[in-house]
Amino acid sequence: MDRYNKLNVFLRKKFGERTLKICIDGGFTCPNRDGKVSYGGCIFCSNYGSGEHLRSTESVSNQVKLFFDSYKASRANKFIAYFQNFSNTYDSIDVLKHKYDSALIDDRIVALAVATRPDCISEDVARLLKSYSDKYYVFVELGLQTSNDDTANFINRGYSSDVFTKAVNILNKYNIDVVTHIMVGLPYETKDDLINTIAFLNKHNIQGLKIHCTYVVENTKLCDLYKCGDYEPISLDYYLECVVYILTHISPDVVIHKLSGDAPKDLLVAPSWNVHKKWILNGINRILEDRDLCQGGNFDG
């Protein structure tokens, strides 16, 4: 019995078989790195964004070709072109189209996924993404992290939560699925902040959710706070309880794309339990089973 709406099950139903991601470095940056909004990025983000080990000097098309030349291509027959690093809608429409087209070069690719920031979504961007939907399943990942704008300012997110709402509304208008990122354990946040973030999300028409623990990696401002004693990562037990709360209070229709962020082992500073993905997943499943809980059991939307 699946107690939450798992991504692999969703993809099997949609495409009839196992479907995997091709993670792509599109060579983008972010408006809170290049000075348009701010410099330095979010305090938890390293110099290379969310894909610390993904960065590549190869062109987009070469990255895809190298993937299909590797053993990874033998693990499935259908794939998602996933633009992961930084804000993958932050450029001119012509550049975006060129990069997306450069990824969609193999008939085994059935979907286009684009990770970005809410302040990098516009009508023009949505129209471009929509243009691919006749042939591909298209979805956009938006980093929210928290609905608390005070926390957002502290972590240098660079936009208010109403910008997230506007971005979701634009993507809804073009029938583009939205996957939202949230983080548990951000500096100075409490369980009430998490409760408010889930209530905020439930007011939006989103189709997917990624849940991350806040982890500390080298060469970040959060690492500086940690080493100075100004930030203490959360415990595994607290994280498990928070994830269970999220699952039981989010809509049962939302697809759960991730239950834990994958920190690079060679850069991780804390918490040490973050590298033990089985501990996390088994712990969540154990609580759900022991308490006979399922996704959306306490959803009141």
TORKOL-4160 file (C-alpha; in steps of 0.2 Angstrom, whole numbers, padded with zeros to 4 digits, m for minus):
301
<pt num="1" X="0000" Y="0000" Z="0000"/>
<pt num="2" X="0007" Y="0017" Z="m0005"/>
<pt num="3" X="0004" Y="0029" Z="0009"/>
<pt num="4" X="0008" Y="0044" Z="m0002"/>
<pt num="5" X="0008" Y="0049" Z="m0021"/>
<pt num="6" X="0025" Y="0043" Z="m0027"/>
<pt num="7" X="0033" Y="0051" Z="m0042"/>
<pt num="8" X="0038" Y="0034" Z="m0050"/>
<pt num="9" X="0021" Y="0027" Z="m0049"/>
<pt num="10" X="0014" Y="0043" Z="m0057"/>
<pt num="11" X="0027" Y="0042" Z="m0071"/>
<pt num="12" X="0023" Y="0024" Z="m0074"/>
<pt num="13" X="0005" Y="0028" Z="m0076"/>
<pt num="14" X="0008" Y="0042" Z="m0087"/>
<pt num="15" X="0021" Y="0034" Z="m0099"/>
<pt num="16" X="0017" Y="0016" Z="m0096"/>
<pt num="17" X="0034" Y="0011" Z="m0090"/>
<pt num="18" X="0049" Y="0017" Z="m0079"/>
<pt num="19" X="0054" Y="0035" Z="m0084"/>
<pt num="20" X="0070" Y="0043" Z="m0078"/>
<pt num="21" X="0078" Y="0061" Z="m0078"/>
<pt num="22" X="0093" Y="0067" Z="m0088"/>
<pt num="23" X="0100" Y="0081" Z="m0077"/>
<pt num="24" X="0106" Y="0095" Z="m0087"/>
<pt num="25" X="0117" Y="0110" Z="m0083"/>
<pt num="26" X="0110" Y="0123" Z="m0095"/>
<pt num="27" X="0124" Y="0136" Z="m0090"/>
<pt num="28" X="0111" Y="0148" Z="m0082"/>
<pt num="29" X="0113" Y="0159" Z="m0067"/>
<pt num="30" X="0101" Y="0168" Z="m0055"/>
<pt num="31" X="0095" Y="0186" Z="m0053"/>
<pt num="32" X="0101" Y="0185" Z="m0035"/>
<pt num="33" X="0118" Y="0181" Z="m0040"/>
<pt num="34" X="0122" Y="0193" Z="m0055"/>
<pt num="35" X="0116" Y="0208" Z="m0046"/>
<pt num="36" X="0099" Y="0210" Z="m0054"/>
<pt num="37" X="0091" Y="0206" Z="m0037"/>
<pt num="38" X="0106" Y="0203" Z="m0026"/>
<pt num="39" X="0123" Y="0195" Z="m0025"/>
<pt num="40" X="0129" Y="0178" Z="m0018"/>
<pt num="41" X="0113" Y="0168" Z="m0020"/>
<pt num="42" X="0103" Y="0160" Z="m0006"/>
<pt num="43" X="0113" Y="0157" Z="0010"/>
<pt num="44" X="0112" Y="0138" Z="0008"/>
<pt num="45" X="0117" Y="0137" Z="m0010"/>
<pt num="46" X="0135" Y="0134" Z="m0016"/>
<pt num="47" X="0143" Y="0142" Z="m0030"/>
<pt num="48" X="0136" Y="0129" Z="m0042"/>
<pt num="49" X="0118" Y="0129" Z="m0037"/>
<pt num="50" X="0108" Y="0114" Z="m0032"/>
<pt num="51" X="0118" Y="0102" Z="m0044"/>
<pt num="52" X="0135" Y="0104" Z="m0036"/>
<pt num="53" X="0142" Y="0089" Z="m0045"/>
<pt num="54" X="0131" Y="0092" Z="m0061"/>
<pt num="55" X="0141" Y="0106" Z="m0068"/>
<pt num="56" X="0147" Y="0104" Z="m0085"/>
<pt num="57" X="0157" Y="0113" Z="m0099"/>
<pt num="58" X="0149" Y="0103" Z="m0112"/>
<pt num="59" X="0135" Y="0110" Z="m0123"/>
<pt num="60" X="0117" Y="0105" Z="m0118"/>
<pt num="61" X="0116" Y="0093" Z="m0133"/>
<pt num="62" X="0132" Y="0085" Z="m0129"/>
<pt num="63" X="0127" Y="0082" Z="m0111"/>
<pt num="64" X="0112" Y="0073" Z="m0118"/>
<pt num="65" X="0122" Y="0063" Z="m0131"/>
<pt num="66" X="0134" Y="0058" Z="m0117"/>
<pt num="67" X="0120" Y="0052" Z="m0106"/>
<pt num="68" X="0113" Y="0041" Z="m0120"/>
<pt num="69" X="0131" Y="0034" Z="m0123"/>
<pt num="70" X="0133" Y="0029" Z="m0105"/>
<pt num="71" X="0126" Y="0014" Z="m0095"/>
<pt num="72" X="0113" Y="0026" Z="m0087"/>
<pt num="73" X="0103" Y="0025" Z="m0103"/>
<pt num="74" X="0100" Y="0006" Z="m0101"/>
<pt num="75" X="0090" Y="0008" Z="m0085"/>
<pt num="76" X="0075" Y="0014" Z="m0094"/>
<pt num="77" X="0067" Y="0017" Z="m0111"/>
<pt num="78" X="0059" Y="0034" Z="m0108"/>
<pt num="79" X="0067" Y="0050" Z="m0101"/>
<pt num="80" X="0064" Y="0068" Z="m0094"/>
<pt num="81" X="0076" Y="0082" Z="m0100"/>
<pt num="82" X="0078" Y="0090" Z="m0083"/>
<pt num="83" X="0086" Y="0108" Z="m0083"/>
<pt num="84" X="0092" Y="0108" Z="m0064"/>
<pt num="85" X="0106" Y="0120" Z="m0060"/>
<pt num="86" X="0101" Y="0138" Z="m0055"/>
<pt num="87" X="0086" Y="0147" Z="m0064"/>
<pt num="88" X="0083" Y="0139" Z="m0080"/>
<pt num="89" X="0071" Y="0152" Z="m0087"/>
<pt num="90" X="0082" Y="0167" Z="m0083"/>
<pt num="91" X="0088" Y="0172" Z="m0101"/>
<pt num="92" X="0080" Y="0179" Z="m0117"/>
<pt num="93" X="0066" Y="0169" Z="m0125"/>
<pt num="94" X="0078" Y="0165" Z="m0140"/>
<pt num="95" X="0092" Y="0158" Z="m0129"/>
<pt num="96" X="0079" Y="0148" Z="m0119"/>
<pt num="97" X="0072" Y="0140" Z="m0134"/>
<pt num="98" X="0089" Y="0136" Z="m0141"/>
<pt num="99" X="0094" Y="0127" Z="m0125"/>
<pt num="100" X="0077" Y="0118" Z="m0123"/>
<pt num="101" X="0078" Y="0112" Z="m0142"/>
<pt num="102" X="0096" Y="0107" Z="m0139"/>
<pt num="103" X="0090" Y="0095" Z="m0126"/>
<pt num="104" X="0076" Y="0087" Z="m0135"/>
<pt num="105" X="0086" Y="0078" Z="m0148"/>
<pt num="106" X="0081" Y="0059" Z="m0144"/>
<pt num="107" X="0065" Y="0051" Z="m0147"/>
<pt num="108" X="0066" Y="0042" Z="m0130"/>
<pt num="109" X="0064" Y="0059" Z="m0121"/>
<pt num="110" X="0046" Y="0061" Z="m0117"/>
<pt num="111" X="0046" Y="0076" Z="m0105"/>
<pt num="112" X="0054" Y="0093" Z="m0102"/>
<pt num="113" X="0057" Y="0099" Z="m0084"/>
<pt num="114" X="0063" Y="0116" Z="m0079"/>
<pt num="115" X="0069" Y="0121" Z="m0062"/>
<pt num="116" X="0068" Y="0140" Z="m0059"/>
<pt num="117" X="0063" Y="0154" Z="m0048"/>
<pt num="118" X="0045" Y="0162" Z="m0047"/>
<pt num="119" X="0052" Y="0179" Z="m0052"/>
<pt num="120" X="0059" Y="0171" Z="m0068"/>
<pt num="121" X="0042" Y="0166" Z="m0074"/>
<pt num="122" X="0033" Y="0178" Z="m0086"/>
<pt num="123" X="0019" Y="0176" Z="m0099"/>
<pt num="124" X="0032" Y="0175" Z="m0113"/>
<pt num="125" X="0041" Y="0161" Z="m0104"/>
<pt num="126" X="0025" Y="0151" Z="m0101"/>
<pt num="127" X="0020" Y="0153" Z="m0119"/>
<pt num="128" X="0037" Y="0146" Z="m0124"/>
<pt num="129" X="0035" Y="0131" Z="m0112"/>
<pt num="130" X="0018" Y="0128" Z="m0118"/>
<pt num="131" X="0024" Y="0127" Z="m0136"/>
<pt num="132" X="0032" Y="0110" Z="m0131"/>
<pt num="133" X="0017" Y="0102" Z="m0123"/>
<pt num="134" X="0010" Y="0095" Z="m0139"/>
<pt num="135" X="0024" Y="0082" Z="m0139"/>
<pt num="136" X="0031" Y="0082" Z="m0122"/>
<pt num="137" X="0025" Y="0082" Z="m0104"/>
<pt num="138" X="0031" Y="0099" Z="m0097"/>
<pt num="139" X="0032" Y="0104" Z="m0079"/>
<pt num="140" X="0041" Y="0118" Z="m0070"/>
<pt num="141" X="0049" Y="0117" Z="m0053"/>
<pt num="142" X="0048" Y="0133" Z="m0042"/>
<pt num="143" X="0058" Y="0136" Z="m0027"/>
<pt num="144" X="0048" Y="0143" Z="m0013"/>
<pt num="145" X="0056" Y="0135" Z="0003"/>
<pt num="146" X="0045" Y="0145" Z="0015"/>
<pt num="147" X="0030" Y="0156" Z="0015"/>
<pt num="148" X="0038" Y="0167" Z="0029"/>
<pt num="149" X="0045" Y="0182" Z="0020"/>
<pt num="150" X="0055" Y="0187" Z="0035"/>
<pt num="151" X="0064" Y="0170" Z="0033"/>
<pt num="152" X="0065" Y="0173" Z="0014"/>
<pt num="153" X="0074" Y="0190" Z="0017"/>
<pt num="154" X="0086" Y="0181" Z="0029"/>
<pt num="155" X="0091" Y="0168" Z="0017"/>
<pt num="156" X="0092" Y="0180" Z="0003"/>
<pt num="157" X="0079" Y="0172" Z="m0007"/>
<pt num="158" X="0076" Y="0189" Z="m0016"/>
<pt num="159" X="0057" Y="0188" Z="m0019"/>
<pt num="160" X="0041" Y="0189" Z="m0008"/>
<pt num="161" X="0029" Y="0175" Z="m0007"/>
<pt num="162" X="0016" Y="0184" Z="m0018"/>
<pt num="163" X="0028" Y="0183" Z="m0032"/>
<pt num="164" X="0026" Y="0164" Z="m0031"/>
<pt num="165" X="0008" Y="0166" Z="m0031"/>
<pt num="166" X="0009" Y="0176" Z="m0047"/>
<pt num="167" X="0020" Y="0163" Z="m0055"/>
<pt num="168" X="0009" Y="0149" Z="m0051"/>
<pt num="169" X="m0006" Y="0158" Z="m0058"/>
<pt num="170" X="0003" Y="0161" Z="m0075"/>
<pt num="171" X="0008" Y="0143" Z="m0076"/>
<pt num="172" X="m0009" Y="0137" Z="m0072"/>
<pt num="173" X="m0016" Y="0149" Z="m0085"/>
<pt num="174" X="m0006" Y="0139" Z="m0098"/>
<pt num="175" X="m0009" Y="0122" Z="m0090"/>
<pt num="176" X="0009" Y="0119" Z="m0085"/>
<pt num="177" X="0011" Y="0108" Z="m0070"/>
<pt num="178" X="0020" Y="0116" Z="m0055"/>
<pt num="179" X="0032" Y="0107" Z="m0043"/>
<pt num="180" X="0036" Y="0117" Z="m0028"/>
<pt num="181" X="0052" Y="0115" Z="m0017"/>
<pt num="182" X="0050" Y="0118" Z="0002"/>
<pt num="183" X="0064" Y="0117" Z="0015"/>
<pt num="184" X="0062" Y="0110" Z="0033"/>
<pt num="185" X="0074" Y="0117" Z="0046"/>
<pt num="186" X="0078" Y="0135" Z="0039"/>
<pt num="187" X="0087" Y="0146" Z="0051"/>
<pt num="188" X="0075" Y="0152" Z="0065"/>
<pt num="189" X="0060" Y="0144" Z="0058"/>
<pt num="190" X="0048" Y="0134" Z="0070"/>
<pt num="191" X="0035" Y="0121" Z="0067"/>
<pt num="192" X="0022" Y="0135" Z="0066"/>
<pt num="193" X="0031" Y="0142" Z="0050"/>
<pt num="194" X="0030" Y="0125" Z="0042"/>
<pt num="195" X="0012" Y="0124" Z="0046"/>
<pt num="196" X="0009" Y="0141" Z="0038"/>
<pt num="197" X="0019" Y="0136" Z="0023"/>
<pt num="198" X="0009" Y="0121" Z="0020"/>
<pt num="199" X="m0007" Y="0131" Z="0022"/>
<pt num="200" X="m0001" Y="0143" Z="0010"/>
<pt num="201" X="0003" Y="0130" Z="m0003"/>
<pt num="202" X="m0014" Y="0122" Z="m0001"/>
<pt num="203" X="m0021" Y="0139" Z="m0007"/>
<pt num="204" X="m0012" Y="0136" Z="m0024"/>
<pt num="205" X="m0015" Y="0124" Z="m0039"/>
<pt num="206" X="0001" Y="0114" Z="m0038"/>
<pt num="207" X="0004" Y="0097" Z="m0045"/>
<pt num="208" X="0020" Y="0092" Z="m0036"/>
<pt num="209" X="0031" Y="0094" Z="m0021"/>
<pt num="210" X="0049" Y="0092" Z="m0016"/>
<pt num="211" X="0053" Y="0092" Z="0002"/>
<pt num="212" X="0071" Y="0096" Z="0007"/>
<pt num="213" X="0080" Y="0096" Z="0024"/>
<pt num="214" X="0091" Y="0111" Z="0026"/>
<pt num="215" X="0109" Y="0105" Z="0025"/>
<pt num="216" X="0125" Y="0114" Z="0027"/>
<pt num="217" X="0138" Y="0113" Z="0013"/>
<pt num="218" X="0155" Y="0120" Z="0012"/>
<pt num="219" X="0158" Y="0138" Z="0005"/>
<pt num="220" X="0141" Y="0144" Z="0009"/>
<pt num="221" X="0135" Y="0158" Z="0020"/>
<pt num="222" X="0125" Y="0145" Z="0030"/>
<pt num="223" X="0141" Y="0136" Z="0033"/>
<pt num="224" X="0148" Y="0152" Z="0041"/>
<pt num="225" X="0133" Y="0154" Z="0052"/>
<pt num="226" X="0135" Y="0135" Z="0057"/>
<pt num="227" X="0153" Y="0137" Z="0061"/>
<pt num="228" X="0150" Y="0153" Z="0071"/>
<pt num="229" X="0137" Y="0144" Z="0082"/>
<pt num="230" X="0123" Y="0154" Z="0074"/>
<pt num="231" X="0114" Y="0140" Z="0066"/>
<pt num="232" X="0110" Y="0122" Z="0072"/>
<pt num="233" X="0103" Y="0109" Z="0060"/>
<pt num="234" X="0088" Y="0100" Z="0064"/>
<pt num="235" X="0088" Y="0082" Z="0071"/>
<pt num="236" X="0083" Y="0067" Z="0060"/>
<pt num="237" X="0068" Y="0064" Z="0072"/>
<pt num="238" X="0062" Y="0081" Z="0070"/>
<pt num="239" X="0063" Y="0080" Z="0051"/>
<pt num="240" X="0054" Y="0064" Z="0050"/>
<pt num="241" X="0039" Y="0072" Z="0061"/>
<pt num="242" X="0039" Y="0087" Z="0049"/>
<pt num="243" X="0038" Y="0077" Z="0033"/>
<pt num="244" X="0024" Y="0066" Z="0040"/>
<pt num="245" X="0015" Y="0083" Z="0045"/>
<pt num="246" X="0018" Y="0089" Z="0027"/>
<pt num="247" X="0012" Y="0073" Z="0019"/>
<pt num="248" X="m0004" Y="0072" Z="0029"/>
<pt num="249" X="m0009" Y="0090" Z="0027"/>
<pt num="250" X="m0005" Y="0092" Z="0008"/>
<pt num="251" X="m0018" Y="0088" Z="m0005"/>
<pt num="252" X="m0019" Y="0069" Z="m0009"/>
<pt num="253" X="m0018" Y="0074" Z="m0027"/>
<pt num="254" X="m0001" Y="0082" Z="m0026"/>
<pt num="255" X="0013" Y="0071" Z="m0033"/>
<pt num="256" X="0028" Y="0069" Z="m0020"/>
<pt num="257" X="0044" Y="0071" Z="m0031"/>
<pt num="258" X="0056" Y="0070" Z="m0016"/>
<pt num="259" X="0056" Y="0067" Z="0002"/>
<pt num="260" X="0074" Y="0073" Z="0006"/>
<pt num="261" X="0088" Y="0083" Z="m0003"/>
<pt num="262" X="0103" Y="0074" Z="m0008"/>
<pt num="263" X="0118" Y="0083" Z="m0001"/>
<pt num="264" X="0135" Y="0080" Z="m0010"/>
<pt num="265" X="0145" Y="0069" Z="0003"/>
<pt num="266" X="0161" Y="0078" Z="0000"/>
<pt num="267" X="0154" Y="0095" Z="0003"/>
<pt num="268" X="0142" Y="0091" Z="0017"/>
<pt num="269" X="0146" Y="0099" Z="0034"/>
<pt num="270" X="0130" Y="0095" Z="0043"/>
<pt num="271" X="0118" Y="0086" Z="0048"/>
<pt num="272" X="0128" Y="0070" Z="0046"/>
<pt num="273" X="0112" Y="0060" Z="0045"/>
<pt num="274" X="0107" Y="0068" Z="0028"/>
<pt num="275" X="0118" Y="0056" Z="0018"/>
<pt num="276" X="0108" Y="0041" Z="0025"/>
<pt num="277" X="0094" Y="0042" Z="0013"/>
<pt num="278" X="0087" Y="0024" Z="0019"/>
<pt num="279" X="0086" Y="0031" Z="0037"/>
<pt num="280" X="0075" Y="0045" Z="0031"/>
<pt num="281" X="0064" Y="0035" Z="0019"/>
<pt num="282" X="0062" Y="0020" Z="0031"/>
<pt num="283" X="0059" Y="0032" Z="0045"/>
<pt num="284" X="0045" Y="0041" Z="0036"/>
<pt num="285" X="0037" Y="0025" Z="0030"/>
<pt num="286" X="0038" Y="0017" Z="0048"/>
<pt num="287" X="0029" Y="0032" Z="0055"/>
<pt num="288" X="0015" Y="0032" Z="0042"/>
<pt num="289" X="0013" Y="0013" Z="0044"/>
<pt num="290" X="0013" Y="0013" Z="0063"/>
<pt num="291" X="0001" Y="0027" Z="0064"/>
<pt num="292" X="m0009" Y="0022" Z="0049"/>
<pt num="293" X="m0007" Y="0038" Z="0041"/>
<pt num="294" X="m0009" Y="0043" Z="0022"/>
<pt num="295" X="m0006" Y="0058" Z="0012"/>
<pt num="296" X="m0020" Y="0071" Z="0013"/>
<pt num="297" X="m0028" Y="0063" Z="0028"/>
<pt num="298" X="m0029" Y="0080" Z="0037"/>
<pt num="299" X="m0030" Y="0090" Z="0021"/>
<pt num="300" X="m0045" Y="0103" Z="0023"/>
<pt num="301" X="m0044" Y="0111" Z="0006"/>
